[in-house]
Amino acid sequence: MTEARHFHCTACGQCCYGLLPLTLKDALAHAARFPLAFLWTPAPPTSRHVALTAKLGTLLTLPNKTKLAVLIAPVAYLPASFPCPALRTDMLCAIHTDKPLRCKTMPFYPYRDERAQTEFLVPRPGWLCSTSQTSPLVYQNNQLVDRVDFDAERKELLDQAPVLRRYADYMVKHSPALLGTLMQVTNHPRAEHLVTSLSSFLTATRAPDTHAIARLQLPVLEHYAALTLKDPMLALFHQRYHDSAIEMAYLSNASGV
Amino acid sequence: MALCPCGSEYDFENCCGPIIAGALAPTAEALVRSRYTAFVKHALDHVARTHAPEVRQDFNRAEAERMAAQCEWRGLEIRRATETGDTAEVEFVVRFRRERQDHASVTVSTFRRDQGQWLYVGTKEAPKGVPVRVTKIGPNDPCPCNSGKKAKKCCGTNPAVR
């Protein structure tokens, strides 16, 4: 039996910064709010996350014939220093009732086994989460006390996996160079993550609403491209916003897409 | 008359021009050359229609249009073209400059001939697991042509169009 864990959100807003993994449904539902991209994260072959990562993501075969479990997550592609666009100045959420599943499930993380959740109950430096004994009991005996949001997010991740697998197959088929990049990311955990574009996902999955999504994304991407224009530390973010904006402009104008 | 961007040293009108306009590419290599030249000339309908039917919808036109607009094309090198009946494999290097960075992308693509028309089918991993795409070549990085030399002692980081 493991110790009981307590947790209470103090609405400090500190977790509302930077990259935010989303379910596919949430990503597309919030296309007018978040700059979208796809983040590929390999599970280190020796880690405990390989099986679940392969289930939620995909299992790729590398050029050296070894298998690599990779999570492919739609993300709100934001620099770590950038707040969520829905974070209000009073540090509350402007879209609380419609917030993504990822935000509802916090601090838990269904991309990991339920038995491996304790690390997410330790506030990161600067976060003001309350974890004292007087806070509500949230986790005990390797189980969540209230599992509604966790289960909802996990179910969505499982349900969407076939679509992301189709996307992964498409990328490997036409851009096998991506496998080399993933090997580098695996061997050097601090290496830059592999990020792929919304346009590639829309093409791979033949998304019928491509035109509408592109129209919603375009102003968001232009906004973030402008915000990151002057900061050399954010040059890569700027480049990706800029490139994606060009692609979304094309898809917005293409007739009958 | 102008030399063809594909580096054949023929005139455009006697090289990729007619193929982009709809003539049949006589070889898979000629198709690769014409598809490269189509990027240089912003004639991406040619790239779209020379995808095999089963992968035609895989063509990310938005990305291709962006690349055609952003890149300064610095040359194509055909390293190997192997035709076996109606199938072919072509290994080629595309050099381009984008956002003040030189890039060289090494690709091995497969092709099929349907009723005389060569069509793009897919892309294979580069031989021996070498990453297919080598980006941001520094002078001391290995040359993307796999010679084993440093780029500055081989093809260079900023090769001119031949």
Interface residues (C-beta under 8 A of the other chain):
Chain A: L62 P63 N64 Y170 K173 H174 S175 P176 A177 L179 G180 T181 S197 S199 S200 T203 A204 R206 Q239 D243 I246 E247 M248 Y250 L251 A254
Chain B: V55 Q57 D58 F59 N60 R61 A62 E63 E65 R66 A69 Q70 E99 S105 G122 T123 K124 E125 A126 K128 G129 V130 P131 V132 R133
